[in-house]
Amino acid sequence: MKKIISLILVLAMAISLTVIVPAFAMSDDGSYYKYDSTWKLSVNSFLSGCPIENAFDGDVNTFWHSKYTAEGSTITWKEEGPFKITVVFPEAVPISGFKYTPRNTASQSGRALQYNFYIAKDETSEPILAMGGDFTDDANPKSVSLPCNVTVKKVVFEITKGVNGYGTMAELNFMVRDASKEDVTVDGFKAYKESHTYYAIDRKDFKANAVSIWDSGHDASRIFDGNKGTFWHEKPGDSAPIILEVDMGKEYDIAAFSYFPRQDDPSVKCHWKTYNLYSSTDGTNYVPVISGGTMVVNFNEKNVFFKNPVKARYFKFEITEFNIHCGCAELNFYQTKEAKASSDLALYEQYVMQIGSNEMKVTKGGETAKTVTLDVAPYLDNGTTMIPLRGLLAEMGADIAWDGNNQSIVVNKGATKLELQVMNPRVFVTDSVYGRVRYTLKGSSPKIKSSRTFIPLRFVSENLGYNIAWDQSTQTITITYSKETNAVAE
């Protein structure tokens, strides 16, 4: 009898884990569910002649458009967003993501720039936010993957920002169940997503080097400038393999990376196809992480997840095959929530100084604060806090170069360089995002006092990424660096 009961329990568990996939029609390649008249479609704004059905008819040349009125070529009124497209399936269906295809006409108006994607377990339940983010302003299809398969009855695609304030869409497709992903319910989706969310590491101190570069305008630093419109490009004619090296500045536990291909490439001729990836903690001894990795040749961002986190400071990409040319617009690295919390604590810095005192309290990571004695004390000069050149910056880990001939100072920390000169209000700041920019100091310039060089605290510290707090009553300055990483990959 016990054996029979056990067998029944095993069968029941097997049945409960089985995913029932409705017999919906699919696209020719089996990647998407195919719309039919049993789907309920609705939208909160549409233009006569451009109904929401156009976004599901399988024809990229037709499109849905939000409502507006015009007299001739002059727009007299338009419906304001956000624009919400609601789809109710005839029965619950597992989806693994969606694809948004923008309007493919000469006019760019209405293309989605920002979106939210909601899911619901039944037709009457309040949808929950599953995904949200930004789209590039181009006609390329945008595929967004969910971290798992989730069984839904209703979905809502919301355009929160469209070009020129309109909303348009050529097609909206829903990806079928992905056998490589776990299956969850709508009720369990939030917890699953939180446990499988990866946090982008701040790339401010990242450096990149490539053995092949087209020219100075396409060097490897472009992959960390935060601009998808710029890119690293190999020297045309160089053959595979092409090597791209990354130094993250510090050691991290890496769980994933993302590759964003060149975007202004209508012929799709500058994309990775196959690659090998190696990691290192010392920049000399490398170990394989991925061998024979592959990339689909399209404009979508590629998220690659490691089976186990990799402890590394350096990565080396060996691109073994590319589509005519080799390039990259953006490259990101991610860590788990637990690793992020640990590295955030390890990277925390606080320095407390007081006007007239040569003692500085230093706190780094989870260590107990220590007191460092400066050779001279900071002082106020016409409202500007001036600090000795070497004390604080040395504790921050910055490199300092002094040229006595012209009394100039160069401060390097990570990817940031500051160029200052005694008694000169003009300074230069170079970083990976804005390049070399000239500023004019509003307060006091660097100066020499009692045979010591002093620099303006706030300008230097803030341009190195630190926050400054001033307590007037005690004339105390608190300089803090706290790593905050908010971008995620799922």
N, C-alpha and C positions, 0 to 999 in steps of 0.2 A: 504493500500500500504506500509506504514511504517513497519507493522508487517511482510509483505512478505520480504521486504529488510533485516530486522533484522534477519529473519530466514535464508535467503541466506547467510548473513555474518557469522552466527553461524555455518552453515554447512561448509562454506569455511574454517573457522578456524579449525574445527574438521578434515577436510580432510587434511589441511596443517600439522597437528600434527600427523597424522597417519604414522606409519613407515611401509613401504612396504618391506617385507622380501622376497627376491628371493627364488624360490623353489629349492634351492641347496639341494643335499643329505646331510644327517648328520651322524655323528658317531652313534654307537649303543645306547650310553647313551644320545644322543642329545646335547652334549656339544660343538662339533666341526663340522665345515663344512667338507664334504668329497670331496676329490679331484676327478675330472674327466677330460676328454680330452679337455673340453672347457676352462680350465684355461691355460693361457700362462705363461710358466716358462722360466726363463733365469738366467744364472750365469756367472760371469766374469772369472771363472777358474774351470775346472773339469778334473778328471782323467779318462782315457778310462776304461770303465767297472764300473765306479762309477758316473753315470750322476746325474743331479739334480733331475730327476724323482724319484730316489730312496728315496729321502727325503719326498715324498708325497704318496708313494705307500701303506701305512698302515702297512708295515712290518718293525719292529724295528731292524731286523737282516740284512737289507740292508742299505747302506748309500751312501751319496754323499761325495766325497773327492776332495780337491783342487789338481791341477796338479803338478806332480814332475816327475823326471827321475832318474833311478837307474841302476847301473851295479852290478848285483848280489844283495847283501845285502847293498851295498854302495850307498847312495843318492848322485847323481852328480849335481842335480839342482832342485830347487823348486820354484814355483810361489809365489811371495810375496803378502801379503794381503794389505789392507783389502779385504775381500771376500764378494761380494754382491749378494744376491739371490733376484730376482725380481719376483713378482707374479701379474698378471693382471687377474682379475675376468671377466667373460663374461658380468656381469652387476654389478652395485654398490651394496654393501652388508654391513649391519651393523655388526661390530665386537666389542667384549668387551675385547679382549686381545689375547694372543698367547701362545703356548706351544712349547718349544724347547727340543727335546730329543737327547742327545748326542749319539755319536757312542758307541755301547755296545759290544766292543770287548776287547781283552787283551791289545791292544795298546791304549794308551790314546792320542796319537798325534792327533792334530786337534780339540779337544774339545774346544768349545768357552769359553773363560775366560772373555772377554769383548765384549759388543754388542751395536748396535744402531738399532732402529726400526723406519722406516719412513712410512708415509701414504700420499696418493694423492687422489684427488677427481675424477680424470680422468686419462686416459692413458698417456696424453701428459704433464700434469702439473708437475712442480718440486715438488718432495716429501718433506714434512716437518718432522722434527724430533719429534716423539711422545714420545719415551722412550729410555733410555740408561742405562747401568749399568754393574755390574759384575756377573759372575756365579761361583759357586764353581766347583772345578775340580773333578767331579765324574760322574757316569753314570746315575744319577737320572734325570728324566724329570724336566724341569724348566718352571713353569707357571708364566706368567707376565700379570697382569690385568691392563687394562686402567681405568682411573678414570670415564669414561663414555662409552656409545656406540657411535661409530663414523662410519659413512657410507663412505666406501672407494671403489674405483675402482682398485687402485694399492697399493701394499705394498712392502717395501724393507727391508729385514733382513740383517744386515751387521755385520760380525764378524771382529772386530777391533784387537782382540788378541786371538790367538789360541795356544794350547799347542804345543811347538816346532816350532811355526811359520806356521803350516798348518791350514787348515779349513776342518772340517767334520761335518756331521749331519745325524742322523738316521731318524728323522721325524720333520716336522714343521707343526703345526696345528693352526687353527684360531678359537677362541672361538665365538660361536654364540651370538646374542643379549641377554643381561642380563636384564630381566624385572625390576629388582630393581634399574637399573641405568638410568640416563637421556640420551636422544638422542641428539647428536649434529652433525653438519657438519664438514668437514675438515677445512673449513674457520673459524669456531667458536671454533675449538678444543683448540688452543693456549690460548685464553682468558679463556675458561672454566678450563683448566688445572691449569693456574696461580691462579685462584680464589679458586681452590680445592686442592692446594698443601699444605702439612704439613711439618714442619721443625723439624728435629731431635734435641733434646736438648742435649747439651754437657754433657756427663755422668762422667766427671772427678771427680766430688764431690759426685757421687751417691754411696750409700752403700746398700748392700743386706744381708738379714739374712733368713735362712731356719731352721725350727724346725727339719728337717731330712736331714742328710748329710752322704754320703757314707764314705768319708775320707777327709783328708785335701787337697788332690789333686782335689777334686770335690766339693769344698765349693761354697756358693752362689755368692762370688765375681766374679766367672768365667763368669757370665752373663753380666758383664760390662767391660770385658778385651779387647773387640774388636777382639777377635779371635774365629771364628766359629768352630775351631778344638778342643777347650776346652769347658767344660760344667759343670753345677751343676747337681748332681745326688743324688736322695734320698737314704737313707740307705736301702739296699735291704731287703725286708720283711716287711717294714713299710707300713701300709695300708692307704687308703684315709680316710679323707681328709689330704692332705699335704699342709702346710702353707708356703708361700714365701712372705717376707716383703721387701719393698723398701723404702728407705729414699733418696729423691732427693737433700737434703741439703738446698733447698730453695723452696718457694711456686711458682707454675706455674699454668697457665691455660692450661690444657691438653686436646687435641682434639682426640688423638688416641694413640694406642700402637701397637708394633709389637713383635711377638714371633717367634724365630728361634729355631726349635727343634734340638736335638742332630743329628749330621751329619754322624758320623762313626758308623752307626747302620743299617747294611744291613737287619736285620730281623724286622725293624721298631717296636721296642719294648720299646721305651723310649719317648713316645709322650703324650701330654695332650689330653684328649678327651672332658671332661666337667669341668667347673670351675665357681666360683663366684669371683667377684672383688669388693673391698671396698676401699674407699678413706678417707683421714683425713688431716686436716690442723695442728693438734696438736700432732698426734701420739697416742692419747688416744681414742678420739671419732671418730668412723668410720661410714660411711654411705654407703649403697649399690650403686654401679655403674652399674654392670652387674650381673644378676641372671640367672643361667642356661645357661651360654655361652658354645658354642661348638667349637671344632677344628676338621678339617679333618685330619686324620692320614696319613700324607705324609711328605716329606722333605722340602716342600716349606715354605718360610717365611709367617706368618699369620698376616695380617694387620687388626686391629679391630678399627673401627671408632665410637666415641661416638655420640649420638644424639645431645648433647649440650656439650660445653667445661666444664671440671671439674676442679675447683680450688682446688689444693691439693699439699701437700709436701710429703705425705706418701700414699703408696698403699699396699694393702694386697690381694694377690692371694690365693684363697682356691681351690686347684685342687681336685675336687671331684671324678674324674675318669681318669685313665691313662692306657696306653697300656702296661701292665706288670710292667714297671718302669716309674718313673717320673723324668724328666730332662728338661734342657733348655740350649741352647748354647749362645744365645744372646737375650736381651730384650731392646727395645728402646721405648722412649716416644716422642710424637710429639705435636707441637702447631701450630696454624694458623699464617699466615704472620703478622697479626695485633698484635697478642699476642707476637710473636717473637720480633717485633720492640719495644714493650713496655718493655718486660723483658730484652732485650739487653740494653736499656737505663737505666733501674733500676740497672743492674749489672755492669755498666761502672764505673771504678775507675781510678783516676789519682793522683799521688803523685809527687810533685816537691820539690827537695832538692838542696842545694848548699853547696859546700865544705866550711867549716869554719863558716857556719851559722846554728844556732839551730832552725830556723823557717822552717816549712814544710807546703806547701799548699796542701790541700786535697780536691778533688772533687769526689763526689759519686752520681751516678744516674743523675737526672736533677737538683740537688741542686747547689746552689752557692758555689764557693770555699771558704773554711775556712782555717785559719792559725792555725797550731798546734805547740806549743813550745816543742822542745825536751830538755831533761836535758843536753845533750852534742851534739856537732856538728859532722857531718861526716868529715872524713879526708882521704887523699890519703896516701897509704903505698906501696911504690914501684910499683905504677901504678894501685893498687887495691883500689877501693873505699870501705872504711870501715864505717859501720853505727852502732849506738848503738843498742843493741839486742832488746829492747822492744818497742821503739817508733813506727817505721814503721810497724813492724809485728803486734802490737796491733791494729793499725788502719785497717790493712788488715783482722782482725778477726781471726788471728792464735792463737793457744794455745802454750804457751812456758813453758817448764819444765827445771829447772836448778839444777844440782847436784853438790854442792860445794865440795864433797869429791873427785871427779875425774875431776871436772871442765868440765863436759859434758853438752850439750844442746840438747834438743829434741823439734822440732817444728812440730806441727800438724795443717794441714789446709785441710779440706775435707778428701779426700782419700789419701792425700800425707803426708808422714812423713820424716823429715830430722833429721839426727843424726850427730852432730858435737862435737868437743872437742877442748878446748883451746890449741893452739900451735901444733895441729895435722892436717896434710894436708889430711888425709884420712877421708872421709865422706860417709855416707850411705843415699840413697834415696829409699824410698819404695812407690810404687803406685800400682794401680789396674791393670795396663797393664804389667809392667816389673817385678813386685815383688820388692825384696830388692837388690839393686845394689850398689856396692862400687865405689867411684870416688876418684881421687887424685886432690886436688886443684892445679891449675897452678900458682896462685898468692899467696897472703898472707893468712895465716890460721887465725882462730878466735884467738883473743888475749885480754888481759886485759890491759887497759890504763887509768890512773887516776881513778882507782877503778871502772871502767865501762867495761863491756864486749862488744867487737865489733866483728861483723861478716862481711864476704865479701858480699857486696850488690848484685852484678850481679848473682853469683852462686845461692844464696838463692832465690832471686826474680824470676829468670827464671825457677827454678825448682818448683816454686809454680804457674807457669803459666802466669807470667807477662812479658811484653816487656820493655826493657831498652833503653833509648836514652841519649847520652852524648853530651853536648855542651862544647867543649874545651875552647872557648873564654870567657865564663862566668862561667865555671866549675859548670854547672848545670846538675843535673840528673833528668830525667822524667821517672817515672815508671807508666806503663799503663796496665790496664786489660780491654779488650773489647771482649765481647762474640760474636763469629762468628759461626753460625750453618748453615751448607751447605747441609747436607744430608736431603733428603726428602722422604716422603711416599705419594703415590697418590692413 
